[in-house]
Structures are given as C-alpha cells and as structure tokens.
C-alpha cells in the first residue's frame, strides 16, 4: 500500500488569520517502507514571517523571498501525492493550510477521509501521555538529534519511524541518507545463512564431562540434553 508521510511549516497558526505555508516535506512509503522518493520545497509565503514562527523553524522572509510560490509547485505536489493516503501528525493543522493554499488556486481540497492522523493513533495507544513528535521519539528511542529546529522533510522522515511503531513496531531498517545516495527503491530481503555455524569447543575437563554424561543417562531417552550431545557422548551416557 502506497502512502505519503507529510509535514508542513507555516508562518503562523491559522490560515484564517492570513498565515501561509512556507515548507512542505513528504516521504513516499510502500507497505510502510520508504521507497527513497521524497518531495521537498521551501515556499515563498508572499508575506512576512513573524519572529515566533522563525524561532520554531528558522525560515525568515529574507531567506524565502527567492523561493517558488505555492502555485509554482502545486502540480508537482499533487502528482507526487497522487491518490495515496496521507500520514500526518496533528493532521487537522497541516490539512487546513494545504487546503487553504489549494483553495486560493481554485483547486479541489484533499479530503480528511484520505488522512491518517498519527497524533490520534498515539493518543489511543498512549492515553494521558505526551504524544508530541519529540515525546514519541524518546518513547521509541528514535534518533532526533538533528531536530534542533522543526523542518518539514526531517519531521516527515522521523514520522515514518513513529508511524511504524504506532502500527506494530516495525523493525527500523534504513538510513534516509543512504537511500538517497544509492537510489534504492525497495528494502533488500535479509540474506539467508548459507554456512552452518561453527561448533563451539567444550572447555569441560574429562571428569566433568563424564559426570555430566552420567547425569543425562538418569534423565531417560527423551532428555533434551541428548539433542546437544555428540554421538560419542550420547553412547557414553548409555
């Protein structure tokens, strides 16, 4: 199943107050495994960026003034998303902004029926506990050392791992940087062991081995110890 794990950064808390998107980060996953395909854009919000918001994500209006506006990236964004479900933490917040930007362009909104809210999943799984991204990273021992400030793509990558934990504790099996460099688009299957493990050398003294064999002999023919004895030791026990 193809899904898109998505995060955004904005100029403020509500599009009803004139705030805009300024960053979109999205990661494609298939059966909850990242494929290596990502969508990431900084966006010119066409307005100022309040200091409170800059302290959260670090993006100033000066940095963003030469970035593309949302209208310039919307086709690529919608093509990347396609008809996949969206996985978002605190989804209502991000979707309000995404749909507000789509509405500005006369485009159809993305329905919430396509959205999986990992905050809701976390609250059901861990009721009464902190369920922010940072709290979930700490709970599941997911590395968040690079998360000095919020970043849409970094947070989406972290959310991939959190989503796996919330839906069954998937084994974390990849590095996003390595996938981007290699261009890998699927998880490699585990390699089957082709050679037997080497036998371990026993360090028992002869008298200890003899005493153990005598004890095993008292346990009967069905004793599990006989499965681990060499044929010579098994004969001695008989």
Secondary structure, 3 states (H helix, E strand, C coil): CEEEEEEEEECCCCHHHCCCEEEEEEEEEECCEEEEEEEEEECCCCCCCCHHHHHHHCCCHHHHCCCCCHHHHHHHHHHHHCCCEEEECCHHHHHHHHHHHHHHCCCCCCCHHHEEEHHHHHHHHCCCCCCCHHHHHHHHCCCCCCCCCCCHHHHHHHHHHHHHHHCCCCCCCCCHHHHHHHCCCCCCCCCCCCCCCCCCCCCCCHHHHHHHHHHHHCCCCCCHHHHHCCHHHHHHHC
